[in-house]
Amino acid sequence: MNTCRTLLLMALLLSGFQAQAERPKIGLALTGGGAKGSAHVGVIEVLEANNIPVDYIAGTSIGAYVGGLYALGYSGAEIREIMYNAELEGGFSDSIDRAKLQYRDKRTHDKFNVGLQMGYRNKETRFPWGLLYGQSMSAAFRRSVGNIPNFDSFDELAIPFRAIATDLATNKAVVLDKGNLIKSMKASATVPGALVPVVLNGKYLVDGGMAANLPVSQVREMGADIIIAIDISAPMQDVAEIRSGLSVLNQISNFLTVKNLEEQKELLADDDIYIRPDIDHLETADFSDLTRAYDKGKAAAEKQLQDLRNLSIDAQQYQQYRQRKREKLGILIGEANQPVARIILSNRSHYNKAFILDALDLESGVVITTEELLAAIDRVYSLDRFELVDAFFEQHAEGRVLVVEVIEKSWGPNYFDVGLGFEHDFSLDPVINFDFAYILGDITNNNGEWRNELGLGTDSNFRSELYLPLDQAQRFYGSVVYEFRREGRNFFSDNKHTFVVDFDIHQLDFTLGYKLDAVSVVESGLTLEEGDIDIEVIPGDDVPYKSPGVFIRYGYDTLDRISFPSHGSRFKLSVIHREEDIEGDPIFGNPALGKDYGSTQYLMEWKAAATSGNHGLVGKASFTYLDTEEDQSVHYAQLGGFLNLSGYHRNALVGNNRVFGLISYQYNLGQSLFGLTRFPVYVGGSLEAGNVWGTPDSIKYDELIKAGSIFIGTDSKLGPVALGYGLAEGNNSAIYLYLGKNI
């Protein structure tokens, strides 16, 4: 296929040689400038409108992105549409949507909300090379470019092309002229410190603007007689504009960029054309409005039409020029629509090939579209085990081959997690939690983990889990969990605090599980629990208890956020049978001392969300039913708190049986008022009903307590932040403040 493509390209070049030989060769030099890059497109459209051909292109950063698309053969109007729909702003976040995380990983995501990226390897603490890994940027570029193959030379494109990057070790410009176009464009746009460097040919590459932001010399070396240089770079800031540490860093970055740009401008000859759109007031990171920069670029080019028109060719020649470009693009699109003969996994990680391929879920022998490949890459990346997942196409003897590359997190395989939580209802003491975890990874051939967690604060706990996948695809697994909890549980009468019961609990669980898919599991196992109960208002020794049992449970979770979700659902169903041995139950009655009895507890929890525009609805329901000989259990249900029968104190109602339902409305005030999309601000309210009962016979649905709330809040990088007011029947009310604690 490579030979056929080369022959076709040579024929196209020869067919246009005579027409092109008599005119000067025109090169396009495109600077970096982030979101201002749509100004390049505006200039290109003016060139096209005036029959001005481009023979060579070199671009830096966003200039490499726009230049690469133009070199492929797309028109300016097509590039504008591609750019506007590429979701380039997503390149500023590599976080995984909670809905896509593995079911087991969602628990970690919800509890350890600090998002600390820190690991331990070879006796040293490690961090990522950058704040971002470039996964979202790769996806945006692939969405723009499509499933094109690797190239022996970028001269094979419709317009010969070069992407300019910077060698992180030497600060020298690196001209990328072959190989993977997407990776070359990405390397050219990798902001140092913000994004992990791109490794190509053994070099660590970052944004080309550090070494050659305006690649005049590179275009000249390609053979250009006349250069059109489009400068959208950021100027030096005035002293009055430097008001923060970030401003200082930006200014230091500008030192290098402006210096090398001025050097390149001096290389421009009298016949060259320099275009500087009036876009200094626009932000390089604001991709929300690309139209303004596009308009400014178009206006700047039109101001220099007199000089530009000196480069025009007649309509027939230009039509032939455009036709040759389209034919070359058509060849590449045709190759992208060929079936994939084989899939190769380039696995630069400790994880088993079967585990990765199971998530990839692609088959050879069929055509793989860009969207299908993006979805497959996303599934692997959402395993949350890899720093980067990428793919490229090669031509082998058997045909088109897809190579999928996975790179393990460089700061693993042992990781630290941190979580923080604060809850207050301005009457009792606040609930404060600090959670820490250390995960020892890759301890078995199937990538087992040993996870140790320590919780400090209002309640304290230690939890150690040995998680053991039983097959290479990690569908079947076993786990052993030991947990110690010390809890001070408040008890209430008519929502008034009466006393505290202290629990010291030791629990050991043995679980066998099967992962139905990424978001659902079924598990069964044994649980062994024993502890001591200390009631502050009753003198005497602690009350010991034991409750060994068996359980089966099912879980499904696609919520995008555990608090203030906008879409998805969560469903948990558990059945636990225990043989309970309680020497005396001080809470529910007077059982026969020393008598063992069986209890079966049924638990169901459901939560779902849907959104239309700025309007969202959240539904929640929970149900607990206890079937026991003694109508009692230490494993009772609790109810009360914000959005959990608002107006009551946290867990103010206690009983063996529970029913609760909620419907909540939330309006995205942040998106409508402030234009916030990543950090929405919600205002809303809820209608709630629920109660608890001691025995099944006492359940009466006409005794459901009605409640409601109003609130304002958001789901931040540190979890939910919310202020709410709740009111329930019986004149029970409360004000709630949440910081980082799940609602």
VOTIBA-77606 format. One record per residue (C-alpha): residue number from 1; y, z, x. Coordinates in steps of 0.2 Angstrom, whole numbers, plus 5000, padded with zeros to 4 digits. Layout:
REM residues N
nr, c2, c3, c1
NUM, Y, Z, X
...
REM end
This chain:
REM residues 743
nr, c2, c3, c1
1, 5000, 5000, 5000
2, 5012, 5004, 5015
3, 5009, 4986, 5022
4, 5012, 4978, 5005
5, 5028, 4988, 5002
6, 5034, 4984, 5020
7, 5031, 4965, 5017
8, 5040, 4965, 5001
9, 5055, 4974, 5008
10, 5056, 4962, 5023
11, 5056, 4947, 5011
12, 5070, 4955, 5001
13, 5080, 4958, 5017
14, 5077, 4940, 5023
15, 5082, 4933, 5006
16, 5099, 4942, 5007
17, 5102, 4939, 5026
18, 5112, 4923, 5025
19, 5123, 4930, 5011
20, 5126, 4946, 5020
21, 5128, 4939, 5038
22, 5146, 4933, 5036
23, 5154, 4949, 5030
24, 5157, 4966, 5039
25, 5144, 4979, 5036
26, 5150, 4994, 5026
27, 5145, 5012, 5029
28, 5147, 5027, 5018
29, 5150, 5044, 5025
30, 5148, 5059, 5013
31, 5153, 5077, 5017
32, 5146, 5093, 5009
33, 5155, 5102, 4996
34, 5143, 5109, 4984
35, 5147, 5107, 4965
36, 5162, 5096, 4971
37, 5149, 5083, 4975
38, 5151, 5074, 4959
39, 5168, 5067, 4967
40, 5156, 5056, 4978
41, 5149, 5049, 4962
42, 5167, 5045, 4955
43, 5171, 5035, 4971
44, 5154, 5026, 4971
45, 5158, 5020, 4953
46, 5175, 5013, 4959
47, 5166, 5004, 4973
48, 5154, 4996, 4961
49, 5167, 4991, 4948
50, 5176, 4982, 4962
51, 5160, 4973, 4969
52, 5160, 4983, 4986
53, 5143, 4983, 4993
54, 5137, 4998, 5004
55, 5125, 4994, 5018
56, 5122, 5011, 5026
57, 5124, 5029, 5020
58, 5124, 5045, 5029
59, 5127, 5062, 5020
60, 5128, 5080, 5023
61, 5123, 5094, 5011
62, 5128, 5088, 4993
63, 5133, 5072, 5001
64, 5114, 5069, 5007
65, 5109, 5072, 4989
66, 5121, 5059, 4981
67, 5119, 5048, 4996
68, 5100, 5049, 4995
69, 5100, 5044, 4976
70, 5112, 5029, 4980
71, 5101, 5024, 4994
72, 5086, 5024, 4983
73, 5094, 5011, 4972
74, 5102, 5020, 4958
75, 5119, 5015, 4951
76, 5134, 5027, 4951
77, 5132, 5030, 4932
78, 5113, 5033, 4934
79, 5117, 5046, 4948
80, 5130, 5054, 4937
81, 5117, 5056, 4923
82, 5104, 5062, 4935
83, 5115, 5075, 4943
84, 5122, 5082, 4926
85, 5104, 5085, 4921
86, 5096, 5091, 4937
87, 5100, 5109, 4934
88, 5107, 5111, 4952
89, 5114, 5128, 4947
90, 5096, 5134, 4947
91, 5096, 5132, 4966
92, 5106, 5148, 4967
93, 5091, 5158, 4960
94, 5072, 5158, 4965
95, 5068, 5172, 4953
96, 5052, 5170, 4942
97, 5055, 5171, 4924
98, 5045, 5186, 4918
99, 5037, 5176, 4904
100, 5028, 5166, 4918
101, 5022, 5180, 4929
102, 5004, 5185, 4929
103, 5000, 5198, 4915
104, 4996, 5211, 4929
105, 5012, 5208, 4938
106, 5023, 5210, 4923
107, 5020, 5229, 4924
108, 5026, 5229, 4942
109, 5041, 5218, 4937
110, 5046, 5230, 4923
111, 5044, 5247, 4932
112, 5050, 5242, 4950
113, 5067, 5234, 4945
114, 5077, 5234, 4961
115, 5069, 5218, 4966
116, 5067, 5224, 4984
117, 5061, 5210, 4996
118, 5054, 5220, 5010
119, 5037, 5220, 5019
120, 5028, 5227, 5033
121, 5018, 5217, 5046
122, 5013, 5219, 5064
123, 5020, 5237, 5065
124, 5038, 5231, 5059
125, 5048, 5230, 5043
126, 5052, 5212, 5038
127, 5064, 5204, 5026
128, 5066, 5186, 5021
129, 5076, 5174, 5031
130, 5088, 5171, 5017
131, 5093, 5178, 5000
132, 5084, 5162, 4992
133, 5069, 5153, 4997
134, 5074, 5136, 4991
135, 5060, 5134, 4978
136, 5073, 5130, 4964
137, 5083, 5118, 4975
138, 5067, 5109, 4979
139, 5063, 5108, 4960
140, 5080, 5101, 4956
141, 5079, 5088, 4970
142, 5062, 5083, 4964
143, 5068, 5082, 4946
144, 5082, 5070, 4953
145, 5072, 5059, 4965
146, 5055, 5059, 4956
147, 5037, 5057, 4964
148, 5042, 5045, 4978
149, 5031, 5044, 4994
150, 5035, 5049, 5012
151, 5043, 5035, 5022
152, 5040, 5029, 5040
153, 5059, 5026, 5040
154, 5073, 5028, 5028
155, 5078, 5011, 5032
156, 5064, 5006, 5019
157, 5076, 5012, 5005
158, 5087, 5000, 4996
159, 5101, 5006, 5007
160, 5097, 5013, 5025
161, 5100, 5031, 5024
162, 5102, 5047, 5035
163, 5103, 5065, 5030
164, 5112, 5077, 5042
165, 5105, 5094, 5046
166, 5109, 5108, 5059
167, 5097, 5115, 5071
168, 5098, 5133, 5069
169, 5093, 5136, 5087
170, 5106, 5125, 5095
171, 5119, 5122, 5082
172, 5117, 5103, 5086
173, 5117, 5090, 5072
174, 5099, 5083, 5068
175, 5098, 5066, 5060
176, 5084, 5065, 5048
177, 5079, 5047, 5046
178, 5061, 5047, 5040
179, 5047, 5057, 5031
180, 5050, 5067, 5015
181, 5066, 5062, 5007
182, 5067, 5077, 4996
183, 5064, 5089, 5011
184, 5077, 5080, 5021
185, 5090, 5081, 5007
186, 5086, 5100, 5005
187, 5087, 5103, 5024
188, 5104, 5096, 5024
189, 5110, 5107, 5010
190, 5102, 5124, 5016
191, 5116, 5136, 5017
192, 5112, 5147, 5032
193, 5109, 5166, 5027
194, 5108, 5161, 5009
195, 5093, 5150, 5010
196, 5078, 5151, 5021
197, 5078, 5137, 5034
198, 5068, 5121, 5032
199, 5055, 5119, 5045
200, 5054, 5101, 5050
201, 5045, 5094, 5067
202, 5046, 5112, 5073
203, 5064, 5114, 5071
204, 5073, 5127, 5059
205, 5086, 5117, 5050
206, 5101, 5122, 5039
207, 5116, 5114, 5031
208, 5122, 5099, 5041
209, 5140, 5105, 5038
210, 5139, 5117, 5052
211, 5137, 5103, 5065
212, 5143, 5087, 5057
213, 5150, 5088, 5039
214, 5158, 5071, 5040
215, 5144, 5060, 5048
216, 5156, 5046, 5054
217, 5147, 5044, 5071
218, 5130, 5043, 5062
219, 5135, 5029, 5051
220, 5143, 5020, 5065
221, 5127, 5021, 5075
222, 5117, 5014, 5060
223, 5127, 4998, 5062
224, 5142, 5000, 5051
225, 5158, 4989, 5055
226, 5169, 4998, 5042
227, 5166, 5016, 5036
228, 5172, 5023, 5019
229, 5173, 5042, 5023
230, 5173, 5053, 5007
231, 5179, 5071, 5012
232, 5176, 5085, 4999
233, 5175, 5099, 5011
234, 5183, 5116, 5009
235, 5199, 5119, 5018
236, 5203, 5134, 5028
237, 5209, 5149, 5017
238, 5226, 5156, 5018
239, 5228, 5174, 5023
240, 5232, 5179, 5005
241, 5216, 5172, 4999
242, 5205, 5182, 5011
243, 5203, 5198, 5001
244, 5184, 5203, 5003
245, 5170, 5203, 5016
246, 5163, 5187, 5007
247, 5180, 5179, 5010
248, 5179, 5183, 5028
249, 5161, 5175, 5029
250, 5167, 5160, 5020
251, 5182, 5158, 5032
252, 5170, 5160, 5048
253, 5159, 5146, 5040
254, 5175, 5136, 5038
255, 5179, 5137, 5056
256, 5164, 5127, 5061
257, 5165, 5115, 5047
258, 5183, 5111, 5049
259, 5182, 5109, 5068
260, 5168, 5096, 5068
261, 5176, 5087, 5053
262, 5192, 5085, 5062
263, 5182, 5078, 5077
264, 5173, 5066, 5066
265, 5189, 5060, 5058
266, 5196, 5056, 5075
267, 5182, 5043, 5076
268, 5188, 5033, 5061
269, 5196, 5016, 5066
270, 5211, 5008, 5058
271, 5200, 4997, 5047
272, 5190, 5012, 5040
273, 5195, 5021, 5024
274, 5197, 5040, 5022
275, 5197, 5047, 5004
276, 5201, 5065, 5001
277, 5200, 5069, 4982
278, 5212, 5083, 4976
279, 5198, 5096, 4973
280, 5203, 5110, 4984
281, 5205, 5121, 4969
282, 5187, 5119, 4963
283, 5173, 5131, 4968
284, 5159, 5124, 4978
285, 5146, 5135, 4968
286, 5152, 5131, 4950
287, 5140, 5118, 4944
288, 5145, 5122, 4926
289, 5158, 5108, 4925
290, 5155, 5093, 4936
291, 5166, 5081, 4926
292, 5182, 5088, 4934
293, 5177, 5084, 4952
294, 5170, 5067, 4946
295, 5187, 5063, 4938
296, 5196, 5068, 4954
297, 5185, 5057, 4965
298, 5187, 5042, 4954
299, 5206, 5045, 4954
300, 5207, 5046, 4973
301, 5197, 5030, 4975
302, 5208, 5021, 4963
303, 5224, 5026, 4973
304, 5216, 5016, 4988
305, 5211, 5001, 4978
306, 5222, 4990, 4988
307, 5212, 4994, 5004
308, 5196, 4995, 4995
309, 5197, 4978, 4987
310, 5198, 4970, 5005
311, 5180, 4974, 5006
312, 5175, 4966, 4989
313, 5163, 4951, 4988
314, 5162, 4938, 4974
315, 5153, 4943, 4958
316, 5138, 4932, 4962
317, 5135, 4939, 4979
318, 5137, 4957, 4972
319, 5125, 4953, 4958
320, 5112, 4947, 4971
321, 5115, 4963, 4981
322, 5113, 4974, 4966
323, 5097, 4964, 4961
324, 5089, 4967, 4978
325, 5093, 4986, 4977
326, 5085, 4987, 4960
327, 5069, 4977, 4966
328, 5067, 4990, 4980
329, 5069, 5004, 4968
330, 5057, 4996, 4956
331, 5044, 4995, 4970
332, 5045, 5014, 4973
333, 5044, 5018, 4954
334, 5029, 5007, 4953
335, 5020, 5017, 4967
336, 5025, 5033, 4958
337, 5015, 5027, 4943
338, 4999, 5024, 4952
339, 4985, 5036, 4950
340, 4982, 5050, 4963
341, 4966, 5046, 4972
342, 4965, 5064, 4980
343, 4973, 5081, 4980
344, 4975, 5090, 4997
345, 4980, 5108, 4998
346, 4989, 5113, 5014
347, 4986, 5131, 5012
348, 4997, 5141, 5024
349, 4993, 5158, 5016
350, 4979, 5171, 5016
351, 4975, 5167, 4998
352, 4959, 5158, 4993
353, 4960, 5139, 4989
354, 4951, 5142, 4973
355, 4964, 5154, 4967
356, 4978, 5142, 4971
357, 4970, 5126, 4963
358, 4965, 5136, 4948
359, 4984, 5139, 4945
360, 4989, 5121, 4950
361, 4977, 5114, 4937
362, 4979, 5095, 4942
363, 4966, 5082, 4942
364, 4964, 5067, 4954
365, 4961, 5049, 4947
366, 4975, 5050, 4935
367, 4994, 5047, 4936
368, 5004, 5063, 4939
369, 5021, 5062, 4932
370, 5036, 5071, 4940
371, 5037, 5084, 4925
372, 5018, 5087, 4927
373, 5019, 5090, 4945
374, 5035, 5101, 4943
375, 5025, 5112, 4930
376, 5010, 5113, 4942
377, 5021, 5118, 4956
378, 5029, 5131, 4945
379, 5012, 5138, 4940
380, 5007, 5141, 4958
381, 5025, 5149, 4962
382, 5024, 5160, 4947
383, 5009, 5169, 4955
384, 5022, 5177, 4965
385, 5013, 5177, 4981
386, 5022, 5163, 4990
387, 5038, 5160, 4998
388, 5038, 5141, 4994
389, 5027, 5129, 4985
390, 5030, 5111, 4988
391, 5022, 5094, 4987
392, 5023, 5076, 4993
393, 5014, 5060, 4992
394, 5006, 5050, 5006
395, 4997, 5033, 5006
396, 4979, 5034, 5013
397, 4965, 5022, 5014
398, 4958, 5027, 4997
399, 4976, 5026, 4989
400, 4989, 5038, 4984
401, 4986, 5056, 4990
402, 4995, 5071, 4984
403, 4998, 5085, 4997
404, 5002, 5102, 4990
405, 5009, 5114, 5002
406, 5010, 5133, 4999
407, 5018, 5145, 5011
408, 5015, 5163, 5010
409, 5029, 5176, 5010
410, 5034, 5178, 5028
411, 5037, 5197, 5025
412, 5020, 5200, 5018
413, 5006, 5203, 5015
414, 5011, 5221, 5014
415, 5026, 5225, 5002
416, 5037, 5239, 4996
417, 5044, 5241, 4978
418, 5058, 5252, 4972
419, 5062, 5256, 4954
420, 5076, 5266, 4946
421, 5079, 5273, 4929
422, 5092, 5284, 4919
423, 5092, 5289, 4901
424, 5103, 5301, 4892
425, 5107, 5305, 4874
426, 5121, 5317, 4878
427, 5113, 5333, 4871
428, 5097, 5336, 4882
429, 5095, 5334, 4900
430, 5095, 5316, 4906
431, 5079, 5307, 4911
432, 5080, 5301, 4929
433, 5066, 5292, 4938
434, 5064, 5285, 4956
435, 5049, 5275, 4959
436, 5042, 5269, 4976
437, 5027, 5259, 4980
438, 5018, 5252, 4995
439, 5006, 5238, 4993
440, 4993, 5234, 5006
441, 4988, 5216, 5003
442, 4973, 5205, 5007
443, 4961, 5219, 5010
444, 4945, 5209, 5004
445, 4939, 5191, 5005
446, 4946, 5188, 4988
447, 4963, 5195, 4992
448, 4961, 5212, 4985
449, 4975, 5225, 4985
450, 4978, 5243, 4987
451, 4993, 5249, 4978
452, 5001, 5267, 4980
453, 5015, 5272, 4969
454, 5025, 5288, 4970
455, 5037, 5293, 4955
456, 5050, 5307, 4957
457, 5063, 5313, 4945
458, 5062, 5321, 4928
459, 5043, 5318, 4928
460, 5033, 5315, 4944
461, 5017, 5306, 4947
462, 5006, 5298, 4961
463, 4996, 5283, 4957
464, 4984, 5274, 4968
465, 4975, 5258, 4963
466, 4962, 5248, 4971
467, 4962, 5230, 4964
468, 4947, 5220, 4968
469, 4946, 5202, 4962
470, 4927, 5197, 4960
471, 4928, 5179, 4962
472, 4939, 5167, 4973
473, 4948, 5160, 4958
474, 4952, 5179, 4953
475, 4947, 5177, 4935
476, 4936, 5192, 4935
477, 4941, 5208, 4943
478, 4938, 5226, 4945
479, 4950, 5241, 4948
480, 4949, 5259, 4952
481, 4964, 5269, 4948
482, 4968, 5287, 4952
483, 4983, 5295, 4945
484, 4991, 5312, 4945
485, 5005, 5316, 4933
486, 5016, 5331, 4930
487, 5026, 5330, 4914
488, 5037, 5342, 4905
489, 5036, 5336, 4887
490, 5049, 5342, 4875
491, 5044, 5348, 4857
492, 5056, 5348, 4842
493, 5057, 5355, 4825
494, 5068, 5344, 4813
495, 5074, 5335, 4828
496, 5080, 5352, 4836
497, 5073, 5356, 4853
498, 5061, 5371, 4852
499, 5050, 5372, 4868
500, 5043, 5363, 4883
501, 5025, 5360, 4887
502, 5020, 5356, 4905
503, 5006, 5345, 4908
504, 4997, 5343, 4925
505, 4985, 5328, 4922
506, 4972, 5320, 4934
507, 4965, 5303, 4928
508, 4952, 5292, 4936
509, 4949, 5275, 4928
510, 4936, 5262, 4932
511, 4940, 5245, 4924
512, 4931, 5228, 4923
513, 4943, 5214, 4917
514, 4944, 5195, 4914
515, 4960, 5185, 4915
516, 4959, 5174, 4900
517, 4974, 5164, 4907
518, 4990, 5169, 4916
519, 4997, 5179, 4902
520, 4982, 5188, 4894
521, 4968, 5199, 4899
522, 4953, 5208, 4891
523, 4947, 5224, 4900
524, 4934, 5238, 4897
525, 4929, 5253, 4907
526, 4927, 5272, 4909
527, 4941, 5285, 4910
528, 4939, 5302, 4916
529, 4954, 5314, 4913
530, 4956, 5333, 4915
531, 4972, 5343, 4916
532, 4980, 5360, 4912
533, 4993, 5363, 4898
534, 5006, 5377, 4900
535, 5017, 5381, 4885
536, 5033, 5391, 4890
537, 5034, 5401, 4874
538, 5016, 5407, 4874
539, 5011, 5419, 4888
540, 4995, 5418, 4896
541, 4985, 5406, 4907
542, 4986, 5388, 4906
543, 4974, 5379, 4894
544, 4962, 5367, 4903
545, 4955, 5352, 4895
546, 4943, 5337, 4899
547, 4942, 5321, 4890
548, 4930, 5308, 4898
549, 4929, 5292, 4888
550, 4926, 5273, 4887
551, 4939, 5260, 4882
552, 4942, 5242, 4878
553, 4959, 5233, 4878
554, 4967, 5216, 4876
555, 4984, 5212, 4882
556, 4995, 5196, 4879
557, 5013, 5195, 4886
558, 5025, 5180, 4886
559, 5042, 5190, 4884
560, 5055, 5183, 4895
561, 5063, 5201, 4897
562, 5055, 5218, 4892
563, 5072, 5224, 4886
564, 5084, 5212, 4876
565, 5071, 5198, 4876
566, 5076, 5181, 4870
567, 5059, 5173, 4868
568, 5041, 5176, 4869
569, 5029, 5190, 4862
570, 5019, 5204, 4868
571, 5004, 5211, 4860
572, 4993, 5225, 4866
573, 4977, 5232, 4857
574, 4967, 5247, 4863
575, 4952, 5256, 4857
576, 4947, 5272, 4867
577, 4933, 5284, 4863
578, 4933, 5301, 4871
579, 4923, 5317, 4872
580, 4936, 5330, 4871
581, 4934, 5348, 4878
582, 4949, 5358, 4875
583, 4948, 5377, 4876
584, 4962, 5380, 4864
585, 4974, 5368, 4856
586, 4991, 5377, 4855
587, 5000, 5362, 4846
588, 4990, 5356, 4832
589, 4979, 5371, 4826
590, 4965, 5383, 4830
591, 4950, 5373, 4834
592, 4934, 5382, 4839
593, 4935, 5388, 4857
594, 4924, 5378, 4869
595, 4918, 5366, 4856
596, 4917, 5348, 4862
597, 4921, 5334, 4849
598, 4923, 5315, 4849
599, 4938, 5306, 4845
600, 4942, 5287, 4844
601, 4960, 5282, 4846
602, 4966, 5264, 4840
603, 4982, 5258, 4847
604, 4992, 5243, 4843
605, 5009, 5237, 4850
606, 5018, 5221, 4846
607, 5035, 5214, 4851
608, 5042, 5197, 4849
609, 5059, 5188, 4850
610, 5067, 5172, 4845
611, 5084, 5164, 4849
612, 5095, 5151, 4841
613, 5111, 5148, 4851
614, 5120, 5165, 4853
615, 5109, 5173, 4839
616, 5093, 5182, 4843
617, 5081, 5192, 4833
618, 5068, 5205, 4840
619, 5054, 5212, 4830
620, 5044, 5227, 4836
621, 5029, 5237, 4828
622, 5017, 5250, 4834
623, 5002, 5258, 4826
624, 4991, 5273, 4831
625, 4976, 5279, 4822
626, 4965, 5294, 4827
627, 4947, 5296, 4821
628, 4941, 5313, 4826
629, 4930, 5327, 4820
630, 4943, 5340, 4823
631, 4959, 5330, 4817
632, 4967, 5334, 4834
633, 4969, 5327, 4852
634, 4979, 5330, 4867
635, 4982, 5311, 4867
636, 4994, 5311, 4853
637, 5007, 5298, 4848
638, 5026, 5301, 4850
639, 5041, 5293, 4841
640, 5059, 5294, 4843
641, 5073, 5288, 4854
642, 5084, 5272, 4855
643, 5076, 5257, 4846
644, 5061, 5269, 4843
645, 5067, 5278, 4828
646, 5086, 5278, 4833
647, 5095, 5294, 4829
648, 5081, 5305, 4835
649, 5079, 5313, 4852
650, 5066, 5304, 4864
651, 5049, 5308, 4858
652, 5055, 5320, 4845
653, 5041, 5317, 4833
654, 5023, 5321, 4838
655, 5007, 5317, 4829
656, 4989, 5310, 4830
657, 4994, 5295, 4819
658, 5010, 5284, 4820
659, 5018, 5269, 4811
660, 5034, 5261, 4817
661, 5043, 5245, 4814
662, 5059, 5237, 4819
663, 5070, 5222, 4817
664, 5085, 5220, 4828
665, 5099, 5207, 4829
666, 5108, 5203, 4845
667, 5122, 5192, 4848
668, 5125, 5185, 4865
669, 5144, 5189, 4867
670, 5144, 5186, 4885
671, 5139, 5168, 4883
672, 5151, 5164, 4869
673, 5166, 5174, 4876
674, 5164, 5174, 4895
675, 5153, 5159, 4898
676, 5139, 5171, 4906
677, 5122, 5163, 4906
678, 5112, 5173, 4919
679, 5119, 5190, 4914
680, 5121, 5189, 4895
681, 5130, 5203, 4886
682, 5123, 5208, 4869
683, 5130, 5216, 4854
684, 5119, 5220, 4839
685, 5110, 5232, 4828
686, 5093, 5237, 4822
687, 5084, 5243, 4806
688, 5070, 5254, 4809
689, 5057, 5264, 4800
690, 5043, 5275, 4806
691, 5034, 5292, 4806
692, 5020, 5302, 4813
693, 5006, 5312, 4804
694, 4993, 5324, 4810
695, 4978, 5318, 4800
696, 4973, 5301, 4792
697, 4973, 5310, 4775
698, 4991, 5315, 4777
699, 4997, 5297, 4780
700, 5010, 5293, 4766
701, 5020, 5277, 4768
702, 5033, 5284, 4756
703, 5037, 5297, 4770
704, 5043, 5283, 4782
705, 5059, 5288, 4790
706, 5073, 5275, 4789
707, 5084, 5273, 4804
708, 5096, 5261, 4812
709, 5107, 5258, 4827
710, 5121, 5248, 4834
711, 5123, 5244, 4853
712, 5130, 5234, 4867
713, 5120, 5230, 4883
714, 5113, 5218, 4895
715, 5098, 5215, 4906
716, 5104, 5216, 4924
717, 5095, 5214, 4940
718, 5092, 5232, 4939
719, 5085, 5232, 4922
720, 5094, 5235, 4905
721, 5111, 5243, 4904
722, 5115, 5249, 4886
723, 5125, 5260, 4876
724, 5120, 5263, 4858
725, 5122, 5274, 4843
726, 5108, 5278, 4831
727, 5107, 5286, 4814
728, 5092, 5291, 4805
729, 5088, 5300, 4788
730, 5091, 5318, 4787
731, 5108, 5316, 4796
732, 5100, 5314, 4813
733, 5111, 5304, 4825
734, 5113, 5302, 4844
735, 5122, 5292, 4857
736, 5111, 5284, 4870
737, 5115, 5278, 4888
738, 5102, 5268, 4897
739, 5103, 5262, 4915
740, 5088, 5253, 4922
741, 5076, 5261, 4911
742, 5066, 5249, 4899
743, 5070, 5250, 4881
REM end
